[in-house]
């Protein structure tokens, strides 16, 4: 869901990717052809980290460090600006938080005694 929202956001924001700077050695990754904001990698990695951190709280720090490393890698290889990954990270955390809230609300409604 986070990836789908990130893709939708890219078409709405229409922000160009960082320019490829020459001369440079072989690129580390293929430059994507879609828009830049928000980062889909950051959105999905932070959504995953948030869901897993709530399931296994003792792993929260390593999970968020891994998500941050994935997000930073997108800036490092030159396919995103820092704001792109920050926006993606916030989107991922928001999606995961909303899904957790929805899941709890559904469990409560099923556990509630029938009215009447």
Secondary structure, 3 states (H helix, E strand, C coil): CHHHHHHHHHHHHCCCCCCCCCCCCCCCCCCCCCCCCCCHHHHHHHHHHHHHHHHCHHHHHHHHHHHHHHHHHHHHCCCCCHHHHHHHHHHHHHHHHHHHHHHHHHHHHHHCCCCC
